[in-house]
Amino acid sequence: MADGYRYLQQSAGNHFYQHQFSQNHHARPQIIRNGTPPNNIRPPFTDPPSPSRSPDSHSPVQAQYGMYNQSHQQGQHGRVNGGPGRGIPMMYNFHNQNAHQQHAQHHANIPQDHTTHSTNGSVLGPHANFSSGVLSNTTPSFTPSSLQNGHPPTTRGGQAQVLTEYWAEQMRLHKESENANQSMVEHGAPNHFARTRAGENRGLTSSVDSAVAQDADSEDRSRPYRQEVAKRQDWHNIDISGQGLKVLAVPLFGYIFLNELYIASNKITHLPAAIGQLRHLSHLDASFNQLTELPVELGMCVYLKKLLVFNNRIEKIPYELGSLHQLEQFGIEGNPHLAPEYKQAISERGTKAMMRELRESAPVPEPPLERKWIALQDGIPTPNQERIKIGSYNILCDRACTQALYGYMPSVALEWDFRREQVLKEIQELDADIICLQEVDTDTHCEYLSPKLAYHDYKGVYWPKPRSKTMPEKEAKRVDGCATFYKGSRFILLDKQMIDIANVAINRPDMKNQQDIFNRVMPRDNIAIVTFLENRLTGSRVIVVNTHLHWDPTYADVKLIQMAILMEKVEVLAEKWTKRAPCSERDKKAGLVDENGSPETNLATFSPSMDYSSNTQIPLLVSGDLNSTPDSSVYDLLSKGTVKSAHRELCNFQYGNFTKNGIDHPFSLRSAYSALDKTPDRLTFTNYTPAFRDVIDHVWYSTNTLELTALLGGVDPEYMKTVPGFPNHHFPSDHLLIAAEFSVKIRKEKKVLAEPDFGPSSRRRD
């Protein structure tokens, strides 16, 4: 954040520090006498910061002192609602068009006699690599290890200890906090952090948004980090420090967009559990209060980078805070009842190592209540009516499950050997007739899922994404794709088709020379698998579509075109399959075995294959990870059957006939989970990460041929209150397994009307 701060203009209202550093910019190692506890270590500054002066723009203090202003005039502080006062929080504006111009002006006004000192110097250098320790399952404790700089820690024998860079930074922040508290107490001036930083930060953007955007640019996340364009928010920070508060009002935590919250120098005795709602929080200062504990819900704020709780009465750190994997500074000095192991852990290995040790040593939490099936009264089938249970599941392939994206969870929960067993267990417990999986790599399908599921009567169809054809064999095995499994004792596979969506798009005559096709659609190698199945006993047939659309929310038009091409191909295939010849009884018996694995001979009578006169008469199921929310154009296309060319997600692009005439399909489709939208059981998410939570996985069905009878419900809300994101010990993917049960509607046969008989007189010859 320091890089974005603006220098103060030198004026009557602004002063600068004159820090005295040694000429070689190296702090002299400070020797700790025998028996001296870590909290007596003094910071390496010979001239400590003063609350009455602004810090030097080049000093490490200034780098940490950024805050916000809504209006900046030379020599004045910004104010809200007439100015800061007791009981009035300070909220600050980041957006200013002249930020760069002011930045240059501030540089010109910096005194020339200031000494430059980098925060990445020998005293406050970056964190080194750390190693995890072993904690007990009752109270977190840390095992001392050699310091990162090679010096041994303090021993019982009385050996001296060198001041580490980690603890030097801890003490520097503690001194800053002391100065801020002293200023508010002596001068009776609340909102210290806002006052001292007025006018410094114009034109800054949300720290979390910037971090997310940077993360998205650095790698192919294959995950929707933000599905919709966020509304403009002109302030992301509140300072209510030094106001004598004893309780924090719950409405405060409704500002879920907050990046920074300052509640220091009050009389607060506890932080409400609602603080977990501030999922975008990156800085929290609760120093100089009367806190005795930290709520476990604070672990939900995984984007926290600085957590300061200096001078409180905290006794222990909950394991749940281990999920704060991005935390850089954890200010705990001045808590006399806190176990010394915490200070020792930070001093020797740093904050990140301490968080990792908490995370890795935490006991496995209690599992949630079992997800329940929700019966729909309007869809109760008759006893003889055929039923179909289908599930859809993005299993999060091993390649995509990285520490960078899911580091808030312990490493064991991210290991593929553990997660794949959990995935297999969920599939087995579901016991669906058809299961559609996404993000299945070749190695996982061939070496694990296919042979394991074969023991449970499943046969499968699998295709990896097309780019695997251009890779060496070893790398190709790690490319993910889609897999459709079905119960072999119940269904016959009549046909299968892999749809390479990008290849279909670039070969359409109406899309030749369309730049948007080549620049936006062609680089995405998403696919779909379409299978045509027949029930061995009833003779009814069903088309099953399994797909995984592009993930990036900024490419909403690409997802729409992908779905448009897919539905166009399904329409053609359905027309072709209406002419498919009926299966013989021999075909239906083929492959069937009894419980001992021998060919089955005593079988019930098979019904003949059903015939269908049009492509819309065949039951149709469309499922998968569509990466599309209910307010998207993909959802509109499937539910309404059409999307006009003027649609907001289509009108600014050129996609041949799609943008000329619009998009449509002939099927009458409905999202299965939309049946719960107006009920307490409404599904609130299918994909859950700290940065994103929404319904993007779907099961669609043709309403003229299938009746929805039941749905697999969501996750226990109480369990979710302390879960920052998936995957975890109980959910092996960041997606939920969703499932629905249908009954096949009884087809109404056309009645043949007999010629009326009016008696002998009507048959009399003339």
C-alpha positions, -999 to 999 in steps of 0.1 A, spaced: 0 0 0 29 23 7 36 27 -31 3 43 -36 6 69 -9 9 106 -19 35 129 -3 23 157 19 27 192 5 51 213 25 30 240 40 22 257 72 0 228 82 25 201 75 58 191 91 83 164 84 103 141 106 141 143 108 149 106 115 185 100 125 198 68 109 234 58 108 252 66 76 255 29 66 218 24 72 224 -7 93 209 -9 128 233 -21 155 222 -54 169 208 -49 203 218 -73 231 191 -86 254 203 -91 290 196 -124 308 159 -127 317 148 -97 297 114 -106 281 108 -98 244 83 -70 252 111 -49 267 129 -47 233 131 -11 222 127 -1 185 158 7 165 148 44 161 170 70 179 143 96 173 109 81 179 79 94 159 60 123 175 22 126 172 25 163 166 46 159 134 40 142 101 65 115 92 92 118 66 79 108 32 108 85 28 108 69 62 94 35 70 70 52 94 55 72 65 52 40 45 28 27 71 9 59 78 -13 61 47 -49 72 53 -76 90 34 -93 124 26 -123 135 8 -111 171 1 -75 182 3 -65 218 5 -30 231 13 -26 232 51 -60 217 58 -74 183 68 -103 167 51 -136 165 70 -168 146 68 -202 160 80 -185 192 90 -154 178 105 -142 151 129 -156 150 163 -164 126 191 -190 100 179 -185 108 142 -166 82 121 -142 95 95 -148 81 60 -125 89 31 -124 92 -6 -99 74 -28 -109 88 -62 -93 119 -76 -85 126 -112 -55 148 -104 -37 122 -83 -6 120 -105 -3 157 -108 -4 161 -71 21 134 -67 46 153 -88 39 185 -69 45 168 -36 78 154 -48 89 190 -56 81 201 -21 101 175 -2 130 189 18 163 181 3 181 174 36 161 142 43 179 110 45 164 81 25 159 49 43 142 18 28 119 -3 49 135 -33 32 169 -26 47 188 -47 72 165 -39 101 131 -42 85 139 -66 56 113 -89 40 102 -121 56 125 -151 50 113 -186 43 97 -202 74 91 -237 86 60 -250 103 60 -262 139 38 -286 157 11 -274 180 -10 -292 205 -47 -298 200 -57 -278 230 -38 -245 233 -16 -232 204 21 -232 213 52 -229 192 85 -248 192 115 -225 191 138 -230 161 169 -213 148 164 -177 137 163 -169 100 195 -149 102 214 -178 117 216 -166 153 203 -188 181 174 -177 202 176 -169 239 184 -200 259 179 -209 296 217 -209 299 216 -171 296 230 -167 260 223 -134 244 196 -130 217 199 -108 187 170 -84 178 154 -100 148 139 -81 119 105 -95 128 104 -82 163 120 -49 153 90 -43 130 67 -54 158 82 -28 182 81 -1 156 44 -5 150 38 -7 187 56 26 192 35 42 165 4 29 182 15 43 215 21 77 200 -13 77 184 -30 67 217 -10 93 236 -21 120 211 -58 111 215 -56 110 253 -36 141 259 -53 163 233 -87 148 234 -87 145 196 -103 114 182 -99 100 147 -61 103 150 -54 81 121 -76 101 98 -62 135 110 -25 126 105 -31 113 70 -54 139 56 -47 147 20 -22 119 14 -42 93 -5 -61 105 -35 -68 83 -65 -62 50 -47 -83 20 -55 -95 -8 -32 -65 -28 -19 -84 -61 -22 -97 -53 -57 -61 -45 -67 -48 -77 -51 -75 -98 -68 -69 -81 -102 -31 -87 -98 -37 -123 -89 -60 -127 -119 -33 -113 -142 -6 -135 -128 -21 -169 -136 -51 -186 -153 -73 -188 -122 -101 -207 -140 -122 -193 -112 -147 -164 -111 -132 -140 -86 -159 -113 -92 -189 -121 -113 -204 -87 -116 -189 -52 -121 -188 -36 -86 -207 -4 -81 -186 27 -75 -176 31 -39 -159 64 -29 -147 54 5 -134 21 19 -122 31 53 -135 42 87 -117 57 117 -137 57 149 -106 56 172 -104 75 205 -141 80 210 -146 62 243 -167 34 227 -175 4 247 -196 -15 222 -195 -16 184 -229 -13 168 -238 -42 145 -247 -19 115 -210 -10 113 -204 -45 99 -229 -40 71 -202 -20 53 -189 -51 37 -168 -31 12 -145 -18 40 -108 -23 35 -95 -6 66 -111 -2 101 -96 18 129 -112 13 164 -81 19 185 -80 38 218 -115 30 230 -129 9 258 -142 -20 237 -143 -53 256 -151 -77 227 -154 -78 189 -187 -90 176 -189 -122 156 -204 -100 128 -169 -88 121 -165 -119 99 -188 -101 74 -160 -77 65 -145 -101 40 -125 -74 21 -108 -61 52 -70 -57 48 -62 -35 79 -77 -37 114 -64 -17 143 -80 -25 176 -51 -15 198 -55 1 233 -88 -14 241 -99 -40 267 -102 -70 245 -98 -103 263 -102 -125 232 -104 -124 195 -135 -139 178 -130 -170 157 -151 -153 130 -121 -129 124 -106 -159 105 -132 -152 78 -113 -120 68 -86 -138 48 -74 -107 31 -62 -91 63 -26 -80 59 -22 -60 91 -40 -69 124 -30 -47 154 -42 -55 189 -15 -38 209 -22 -32 246 -52 -53 253 -59 -82 277 -59 -110 251 -49 -144 266 -48 -167 235 -50 -168 198 -77 -190 183 -67 -216 157 -93 -201 133 -70 -171 127 -46 -194 109 -67 -189 78 -53 -153 76 -26 -166 52 -19 -131 38 -13 -115 72 20 -96 72 19 -79 106 2 -92 137 7 -66 165 4 -84 199 28 -65 221 14 -51 253 -9 -80 261 4 -91 295 -16 -123 298 -7 -137 264 15 -168 264 51 -159 256 52 -186 229 33 -163 206 58 -135 209 86 -160 205 71 -174 173 68 -139 157 102 -129 169 119 -160 155 99 -169 124 76 -140 117 39 -135 114 33 -157 83 50 -186 100 29 -182 131 -3 -181 110 9 -212 92 15 -231 124 -19 -222 137 -35 -233 105 -16 -266 101 -20 -276 138 -57 -268 141 -79 -298 150 -103 -309 123 -136 -290 129 -168 -308 134 -185 -319 102 -217 -301 91 -251 -316 92 -258 -340 63 -272 -323 33 -309 -332 30 -330 -341 0 -359 -316 -5 -390 -333 -19 -412 -312 -42 -449 -320 -35 -460 -310 -70 -437 -336 -86 -445 -368 -67 -443 -396 -93 -466 -425 -95 -453 -459 -83 -447 -472 -119 -433 -439 -132 -396 -440 -143 -372 -418 -123 -338 -403 -132 -314 -390 -106 -286 -368 -120 -257 -350 -103 -232 -324 -115 -199 -317 -98 -168 -296 -106 -142 -315 -86 -114 -289 -88 -85 -307 -106 -52 -310 -88 -34 -285 -111 -59 -257 -102 -58 -263 -65 -28 -241 -55 -16 -225 -23 -18 -191 -40 -56 -194 -44 -66 -216 -14 -38 -209 11 -64 -202 38 -68 -239 43 -43 -264 58 -22 -282 33 -37 -316 41 -71 -304 29 -56 -293 -4 -36 -325 -12 -51 -344 -41 -48 -378 -26 -70 -366 2 -94 -347 -19 -100 -373 -46 -110 -398 -19 -136 -373 -6 -148 -367 -42 -153 -405 -47 -171 -408 -14 -195 -381 -23 -203 -397 -57 -208 -431 -41 -231 -417 -14 -252 -398 -40 -257 -430 -60 -271 -411 -89 -281 -427 -122 -260 -402 -141 -232 -380 -128 -216 -352 -148 -181 -342 -137 -160 -312 -147 -122 -305 -142 -113 -342 -145 -78 -347 -159 -69 -377 -180 -48 -393 -153 -75 -390 -127 -101 -404 -150 -81 -434 -163 -62 -443 -131 -87 -435 -104 -123 -425 -111 -131 -449 -139 -117 -481 -122 -131 -471 -88 -166 -463 -101 -167 -494 -121 -172 -513 -89 -203 -493 -83 -219 -502 -117 -207 -470 -135 -196 -467 -171 -181 -435 -183 -175 -412 -213 -145 -388 -211 -128 -362 -232 -100 -338 -222 -99 -302 -236 -85 -300 -271 -52 -284 -262 -41 -318 -248 -35 -329 -284 -7 -305 -288 12 -314 -256 37 -341 -246 20 -371 -231 31 -363 -195 17 -328 -197 -14 -339 -216 -24 -361 -187 -28 -330 -165 -52 -312 -189 -87 -313 -175 -119 -321 -193 -155 -335 -187 -166 -370 -177 -201 -384 -178 -208 -416 -158 -240 -436 -160 -253 -468 -143 -244 -495 -168 -271 -519 -155 -298 -493 -162 -287 -475 -194 -274 -483 -228 -251 -458 -245 -266 -453 -279 -243 -425 -290 -218 -399 -277 -204 -366 -291 -177 -343 -280 -183 -306 -290 -151 -285 -294 -169 -252 -291 -141 -229 -304 -135 -252 -335 -172 -251 -343 -173 -213 -340 -144 -206 -363 -158 -229 -390 -192 -213 -392 -196 -195 -425 -213 -165 -410 -184 -159 -385 -155 -159 -410 -135 -126 -408 -152 -118 -375 -124 -105 -352 -143 -112 -320 -145 -149 -328 -108 -152 -333 -98 -128 -305 -123 -138 -278 -139 -172 -285 -112 -192 -303 -86 -190 -275 -109 -207 -250 -108 -244 -254 -140 -253 -236 -159 -284 -245 -191 -303 -240 -200 -340 -239 -234 -350 -253 -245 -386 -246 -276 -404 -258 -289 -430 -234 -317 -456 -234 -332 -471 -203 -328 -509 -207 -362 -517 -190 -385 -489 -200 -371 -481 -235 -373 -444 -228 -343 -423 -241 -326 -392 -227 -300 -367 -240 -275 -356 -214 -253 -325 -219 -222 -320 -197 -202 -288 -202 -178 -264 -185 -179 -229 -199 -153 -202 -197 -147 -188 -162 -138 -151 -166 -166 -127 -157 -153 -101 -181 -160 -124 -210 -198 -127 -205 -202 -125 -243 -179 -155 -248 -200 -177 -224 -232 -167 -243 -217 -176 -277 -204 -209 -262 -238 -218 -250 -254 -207 -282 -232 -229 -303 -237 -258 -278 -275 -256 -280 -274 -253 -318 -254 -286 -319 -277 -302 -294 -307 -293 -316 -290 -309 -347 -280 -341 -327 -315 -344 -312 -330 -343 -347 -306 -370 -359 -313 -392 -329 -351 -391 -334 -344 -414 -363 -322 -438 -343 -333 -474 -348 -348 -492 -318 -326 -515 -297 -331 -552 -298 -336 -573 -267 -301 -588 -274 -287 -552 -273 -304 -546 -239 -290 -578 -224 -255 -571 -236 -231 -563 -208 -254 -571 -180 -240 -592 -152 -254 -606 -119 -241 -600 -84 -213 -626 -90 -201 -610 -122 -217 -637 -145 -239 -628 -175 -274 -622 -163 -300 -646 -177 -330 -642 -156 -341 -607 -166 -375 -590 -166 -392 -584 -198 -378 -554 -217 -400 -528 -231 -394 -517 -267 -375 -486 -275 -396 -455 -276 -398 -435 -308 -399 -398 -310 -414 -377 -338 -395 -345 -331 -362 -334 -314 -380 -317 -286 -398 -349 -275 -367 -366 -263 -360 -358 -226 -331 -334 -223 -308 -326 -194 -282 -299 -196 -258 -297 -166 -223 -285 -157 -203 -256 -145 -217 -228 -166 -198 -201 -147 -230 -180 -151 -252 -165 -125 -291 -163 -127 -288 -127 -140 -266 -136 -169 -273 -139 -206 -265 -176 -205 -293 -181 -180 -316 -159 -201 -310 -180 -232 -316 -213 -215 -347 -202 -195 -364 -180 -221 -352 -198 -252 -340 -165 -268 -316 -136 -264 -320 -106 -286 -291 -90 -305 -295 -59 -284 -287 -77 -251 -262 -58 -230 -237 -87 -231 -240 -92 -268 -246 -58 -285 -210 -46 -285 -196 -75 -304 -197 -91 -338 -206 -128 -339 -222 -133 -373 -259 -143 -373 -260 -143 -335 -255 -106 -333 -275 -100 -365 -306 -120 -357 -303 -129 -320 -300 -164 -305 -326 -190 -298 -333 -227 -293 -364 -248 -295 -363 -266 -262 -385 -257 -232 -359 -257 -204 -360 -248 -167 -333 -246 -140 -340 -273 -115 -329 -252 -85 -351 -223 -95 -379 -243 -79 -364 -233 -45 -359 -196 -52 -389 -184 -32 -384 -209 -3 -363 -209 28 -343 -237 12 -331 -215 -16 -296 -225 -28 -273 -195 -21 -241 -208 -37 -226 -236 -57 -191 -220 -58 -176 -207 -25 -143 -189 -21 -134 -158 0 -137 -135 -31 -167 -151 -47 -199 -168 -36 -228 -175 -60 -247 -201 -80 -229 -209 -112 -234 -247 -115 -268 -257 -129 -290 -287 -139 -315 -278 -166 -343 -301 -178 -370 -301 -205 -403 -293 -188 -424 -310 -215 -408 -344 -209 -395 -344 -173 -411 -336 -139 -388 -324 -111 -394 -344 -79 -365 -337 -55 -334 -316 -51 -302 -320 -30 -302 -292 -5 -275 -267 5 -250 -266 33 -259 -260 70 -259 -222 75 -245 -226 110 -215 -245 97 -208 -218 71 -205 -190 97 -168 -199 103 -158 -213 69 -139 -187 49 -140 -208 17 -138 -242 1 -121 -266 -3 -117 -278 33 -118 -310 53 -154 -317 45 -158 -303 10 -130 -314 -14 -138 -288 -41 -146 -251 -42 -178 -262 -59 -208 -280 -44 -221 -313 -57 -256 -305 -69 -282 -331 -78 -318 -334 -89 -343 -362 -93 -369 -363 -121 -397 -385 -132 -402 -391 -169 -436 -379 -180 -460 -405 -193 -464 -399 -230 -500 -393 -241 -507 -416 -270 -528 -403 -299 -563 -417 -297 -576 -433 -329 -612 -424 -333 -634 -453 -346 -660 -446 -373 -694 -441 -356 -719 -469 -361 -755 -456 -364 -771 -491 -366 -785 -512 -395 -802 -483 -411 -769 -466 -417 -756 -496 -435 -787 -500 -458 -779 -497 -495 -796 -472 -516 
